[in-house]
Amino acid sequence: MNGGCALVTGASRGIGAAIARSLADAGWPVGLNYRSDREGAERVAREIEESGGRTLPVQADVSKPGAEKELFEELEERLGPVLVLVNNAGTRADGLSPQLDDEAWEQVLATNLSAAFRTTRRALRPMIRARRGRIVNIASIVGGARANPGQANYAASKAGLVALTKTVAAEVARRSVTVNAVAPGFVETELTEGVGDELIEAVPARRPGTPEEIAACVRFLASDEASYVTGALLTVDGGLTA
C-alpha cells in the first residue's frame, strides 16, 4: 500500500485531524481536506510535518457537486494517487422532525452522505486499476444502533452511509479494494458539544471516547493487515450499544 497518498475529508479538527495524524504516522502522505477552517488545517499540517510526515492542506467544500474533481486532481499531482480515502466530513443541524426544514435536511444529507458518494466514486476507478485501495467511512451509532431524538437528518445520513459502504464493498472486493465504516459513539469533539453529556452514565465505559481511539481503528482498516476486512461496520462506543 505504498506509492500513493491518503485523503481525509474534514481533517482540520477533531476526529478528522486525529485520523490524519495517525495515517501520517503510518507513513502515508496525507491530503488534509477542509471547507473553511484553513487555520485548523494548517495547524494539523505543521504537527504532521514536525513529526517527519508529508502533508498537503486542500480547501474544498465536498458537499458541492464537482468539488471532488479539483480536490483529487491536486492531490494526484502533488502527492500521487489516492489509495486511502477517509470520508470524515460531517455536519449537524439538529431539531425534532416536525421542526426540521428542508434546508436542514438537505444540508446534512449533502455533507454526510452525498459528498461521501462522490468522493468514493472518484477514488474507485484509480483504485480498481491499481488493484489496491482502502475506503473508510465515518458513520455513527445513531445511524441504526441507537436513536437520538432531534437528529433525524443526521441519523438518516449515517444510515445511508453504512448501506453505501456495504454495497460498494461487495462491488469492488475482487479488485483488492476494501470499503468499511467506523461508527463512533459519544466522542469528545466540537461537533458533539451539548449532545452527549447526559449519555455518560449510560456508557458502560463511563467516559467519552477520544478522537485518537477512532483514528486507531481507521488506521487498522487502512492497513495491509485489514486486507480481508470489507463491508464491515466497526462500532467504537465504549459498550453503549452492547
JOQUIBEL-V485383 format. One record per helix or strand of 3 or more residues. SS is the DSSP state (2 for helix, 1 for strand). FROM is the first residue (numbers start at 1). LEN is the number of residues. Records with the same first field share a line. If there is no record, write none. Layout:
SS->FROM-LEN  FROM-LEN
//
This chain:
1->5-4  29-6  55-5  82-6  133-6  177-8  233-4
2->14-12  38-13  67-12  97-3  102-29  141-3  152-24  190-3  197-6  211-11  224-3
//
